[in-house]
Amino acid sequence: MIKVPLLDLSMQNGALAEELTAAFQRVLNSCCFIMGPELENFEKNSAAFCEAKHGLGVSSGTDAILLALMALDIKAGDEVLVPAFTFFASGGCVARLGATPIWVDVDPHTFNIDLADAAQKVSSRTKAVMPVHLFGQAADMDAVMSFAKKYNLRVVEDCAQSIGAKWKGRNVGTFGDFGAFSFFPSKNLGGFGDGGLVTTSDPDLFQRARILRVHGMDPKYYHSYIGANFRMDALQAALLSVKLPHLSGYNRKRVENAAYYRELLKTHPLVSDNIATAPDSSVILLPCDLSGGEAIWNQFTLRIRGEGKRNALRAHLVAKNIGCDIYYPLSLDQQVCFQEIGQGGETIKVSHQLGHEVLSIPVYPELSQAQKETVVEAIIEWLNTQKS
Ligand SMILES: *Cc1c(COP(=O)(O)O)cnc(C)c1O
């Protein structure tokens, strides 16, 4: 039986083992482990990849978000509009600064921020909005930017899952005040431990973030802000520099894999690729790409409708050695740690529904044809046991 893990990094990193080892050796010999030319080189090239003016290598995607919010002076008493359906860090960073994340529902097609709901939640304390380009698909950045302009809000784009994704031809992370990227190993540019990147095109914000990254220190031992240590290791930068030139290729493979799934699955009578026109009988809804085919599919996430059906499909796939997982079982308003914020409730219906319906299947670049066929066959086999 062919095994299909949800993610397998061994081939991608194995293919570069020699170059990675050489990069490690280079840093070892240099004895320059903090800041320095390896980091500067990676920052220059990764910012260029993202078509951003400035890039700042940081310790993680979470710290990228935190640093961006700090540079925008988000603090206690402020509110930030954050989609409820996302990874914890998007909202967690807002709360860590003493500000209040205001949960916003998501669009059922794209799983990205629902601005009609956001508009209901703007108050005199609202300082920023955080579109999350979830699963590798850009949020509608024309709409986000005009929303932000209308209400005079700062914009921090959570690009952790979407490096290289575009909205109408323009890279995510270049629309807002800041873009925040992650190199956690499961992201599209997967590092060797934790790492992240902050992008901005504003020279003043860049300077502020740069200084905040090193304890608000400039020059040495003179501290004008209360920052922290948000640095990316030189070693991480050197290793990521080996993989960066391959990122477009990795993304292209993910796009091909997603297209393959779509083509083969959408012909089944119980599958729909358009929620707006899907008949009630559709059991599986395929993810929609509204950005014009430039999503980079960090996850390929199905919606499985009907009581208990998502868990049934998951059990079926697991029994066939096909990796799959639920991103995310709870939306942020439902997390125990956020109960005292206590808002959202009825207004975030889609996010709550998604928690019961989503299932992400393997879409990583190195999937073989046989593995992809195995995934499709297993899903169709399960669908054929379902009643329409
Ligand atoms: C991974 C992720 C983060 C955090 O990145 P880390 O590098 O793991 O700290 C933030 N937001 C989203 C949407 C993510 O997927």
The ligand as a MOL file (V3000), in Angstrom:
LIG
                    3D

  0  0  0     0  0            999 V3000
M  V30 BEGIN CTAB
M  V30 COUNTS 15 15 0 0 0
M  V30 BEGIN ATOM
M  V30 1 C 2.7010 29.4150 11.3240 0
M  V30 2 C 1.8300 30.5930 11.5030 0
M  V30 3 C 2.1910 31.6670 12.3300 0
M  V30 4 C 3.3530 31.6400 13.2540 0
M  V30 5 O 4.5700 31.3260 12.6840 0
M  V30 6 P 5.7110 30.6130 13.5810 0
M  V30 7 O 6.9160 30.6980 12.7180 0
M  V30 8 O 5.2590 29.2080 13.8260 0
M  V30 9 O 5.8480 31.3750 14.8390 0
M  V30 10 C 1.3560 32.7810 12.3420 0
M  V30 11 N 0.2300 32.8310 11.6140 0
M  V30 12 C -0.1580 31.8190 10.8380 0
M  V30 13 C -1.4160 31.9610 10.0420 0
M  V30 14 C 0.6160 30.6590 10.7620 0
M  V30 15 O 0.2160 29.6500 9.9880 0
M  V30 END ATOM
M  V30 BEGIN BOND
M  V30 1 1 1 2
M  V30 2 1 2 3
M  V30 3 2 2 14
M  V30 4 1 3 4
M  V30 5 2 3 10
M  V30 6 1 4 5
M  V30 7 1 5 6
M  V30 8 2 6 7
M  V30 9 1 6 8
M  V30 10 1 6 9
M  V30 11 1 10 11
M  V30 12 2 11 12
M  V30 13 1 12 13
M  V30 14 1 12 14
M  V30 15 1 14 15
M  V30 END BOND
M  V30 END CTAB
M  END
